[in-house]
Amino acid sequence: GFRVDETATLGFFNFSSYRLWRDLIDNWKIFEKNPLVKHLIYTPNVPFEDPNAKAEPGDLDALVATLPIEADSSQALAVAEALNGKTFVLQGPPGTGKSQTITNLLARSLHEGKRVLFVAEKKDALDVVKERLEKVGLGDFSLDLHDKAMSPKFVKQQLLNALNKNLKADTVGYEAGLESYEQ
């Protein structure tokens, strides 16, 4: 009553996002305490009312003058609202300036002494933001944990580089650039 079938089925399984899903499964009750996450779980079809939203974003032209990468008005508004504590989702098709906006937000947050954690599921997105941070002199504040070959020694070295980073302001260059921008 037995028979042997000479067939095989191949499957390619991507376990790179397993830890992300495991984290969601294990900690969803903690995540749901965030107003946006709670809204997305229970009332996704209703407009989101942000309880943390503060007043108007302020002078966007002044903000743009302090950003390391050029930004249009919608990007500057996103940075301003994020710095004011507003919760929102930044999304858009490729080439719309999301990485540019994120880089500006990270740079301004670091400038204001805030702690920042930027995560992305796809390594390509992380690499683009890291490359932009490096171009504006903030590469040492980027901690790459995405590489499967990451060793504790390398992570410690990255952290040490960030802690020992000595930033010297280019006051003359800044003033000249600001004056040029205002003109």
Secondary structure, DSSP 8 states (H G I E B T S, - for coil): ---------------TTHHHHHHHHHHHHHHTTSHHHHHHHH-TTS----TT--S----HHHHHHT-SS---HHHHHHHHHHHTT--------TTSSHHHHHHHHHHHHHHTT-------SSHHHHHHHHHHHHHTT-GGG------TT--HHHHHHHHHHHHT------HHHHHHHHHHHH-
